Amino acid sequence: MSNPGITGLVAYWKLDEVSGSRASQVNPTQMLLGDNFTVPSTTAFPRVFSSPRVANFNSVSTESLSLVDTYEFLSPLDDHLIIGLWICPHDVASGGHLVSKWGPGGMEYILEIIGNQIRFKVYDGIKDYTITATAFGNIYNGEWYFIQVYCYPGLETMGVAVNNVWNNTSSGPPNVDNGISAFFLGASGGSPVYYDGYMQDVFVYIGEMFTADEWSWLYHRGRIYEDISAPSAYPVIDVVTERILPDILVYDQDFVGLGLIDDYSSLNWAARYNEEGDFELELPITYMDSPLLAFGNFLRIVTSDKIMIIEEKKPTRSPTEGRLLVNGRSAESILRRRMQMQSHTWKTQAEYIAYHHVFYSVIGGGIPKRIIDLFEDGSGDTWPPTMEFSETVSEQFDTENIYDVVETVLKIVDLGFKIIVPNLQSPKLYFLVYDGVDRSDSVIFSDNFDNLLDASFLTTQKDKINTTQMVIDGDAVYERFFVWVGGSDEGAGGTEPEGLNRFEGRLATSIDRDTDGDDVDDLRDKEFLEIIQERGENVIKLNVALDVFDGNVDPRAPFVISEDYFLGDIVKINTLGHNAFARIVEVVRTYSVEGEKIYIAFDFEV
């Protein structure tokens, strides 16, 4: 990717002043924006951590910044126009004019939010030419977006993009009406719809054309004026600036945006199907006391729906530098903060058991101090959601950790779970049980597709268990219960392993026949044995002889992760004489100076 430089750059407003007029980095005296009705600034939720102050437009106060028409804008009618800026809207539903030269002095162009999307409109003196950023889709409150537009009248083309996702058209204007309307940020000169939200780093080029490579350079890592204007004697493109580093968005414990981190050294971001995920972030030591890294803050990246929580910070120092390692687990770990209140025996759908425990522990359990307000509200009539699966589980849970209950019961039936924030406009944590999609007919990792970078299979019996034993201390004798796949209790059904082919394991859990504490056994023998059988089969399932896939896949060709397949989906592995179905149970994304790498772990027990 390459820097477009400052040729043709007529204005660049950082908008980092505390208040009042805003100066341009290019020709600051001539391109000074006037302040209409006092546009304040804020340091809340900055786009760039090193430059935290942004303009904060308030639509109710009809605030805007403007500049009378100047010779910089009096260009030939067929000159190319390029505009870029960063916004963080607060009221998308009401729309807003972002950048305009549109008013009584002439309708030239206007960039606006309308219908929850970004629209660019140009007038050639006869009619309007309009293009909307439908490829990106809706924008939402509280998120930073890079807005990009161009109009090349000589080629009759124009385009608009959000975060470098483009809509282009060859039906653009043959020229741009060259009027004398004032230039506005946050409004327009005629019938204004005032913008409500943050704005930062606005630039205008006249007479230039950008390549796709230059647009990408501007978007990645959110370049600022110092990057664009760097002298050619200095290296602008190197391995560090070219790495794909997603911004890490930071939220407090009420899920209010605090800012973002974009200058880290490395990030490991692990998402798992039916276990909690985790992350490790390496930063400069200067972040040690940053409020962004307070314990309990939430982290999010756009390439994953997992929400992470900061739990550990470890500063280190070498003779040459100091570094800070930050660790934590995904939002599913919140369930570890609650315990089951009493013993209960279940024989029902596994996901209902999971939903029940989450609801009565963190959402609406009747004990106010246990309720976590950040979770999606529900009632006994509407929550849990409709069951999608039919597997039943026979199990008894004592006063155990809620996370352990959820993980145990869903692993039995091979379902996944996650805690996500589905709506960033009204952020709430939402607990969801789900099943991956069987894509084995369409997504195949094979030598034929050249998407296996390296691969090996290991068949192992190292930790095999095919028979489990539970010993119950009765009133007079010790009762021994053995479980093997195919049998319901000792001496009934299936073939019990024996001799050297018998690999025993212990069920190290207890079952209480008295489920209500009245000193009377409530569990019948059949129910008691069903629980033993369920537990035994689960232990055996996790300790059978199995094929282990050891390899590195190419996650981008010809199948793209998060587009063609997702965490939890079932795919096919065809290599080294094996043709097997496998579920994706872990996706680890790593970001460093070497770029992005994605590692995928498979479970073949599907």
Secondary structure, 3 states (H helix, E strand, C coil): CCCCCCCCEEEEECCCCCCCCECECCCCCCCCEEEECCCCEECCCCCECCECCEEEECCCCCCEEEECCCCCCCCCCCCCEEEEEEEEECCHHHCEEEEEEEECCEEEEEEEEECCEEEEEEECCCCEEEEECCCCCCCCCCCCEEEEEEEEHHHCEEEEEECCEEEEECCCCCCCCCCCCCEEECCCCCCCCCCCEEEEEEEEEECCCCCHHHHHHHHCCCCCHHHHCCCCCCCCCCHHHHCCCCCEEEECCCCCEEEEECCCCEEEEEEECCCCCEEEEEEEHHHCCCHHHCCCCEEECCCCCCCEEEEEEEEEECCCCEEEEEEEEEHHHHHHHCECCCCEEEEEEHHHHHHHHHHHHHHCCCCHHHCCCCECCCCCCCCCCCCCCCCEEEEEECCCEHHHHHHHHHHHCCCEEEEECCCCCCCCEEEEEECCCECCCCCEEEHHHCCEEEEEEEEECCCCCCEEEEEEECCCCEEEEEECCCCCECCECCCCCCHHHCCEEECCCCCCCCCCCCCCCCCCHHHHHHHHHHHHHHHHHCCCCEEEEEEEECCCCCCCECCCECCCCEEEEEECCEEEEEEEEEEEEEEECCEEEEEEEEECCC
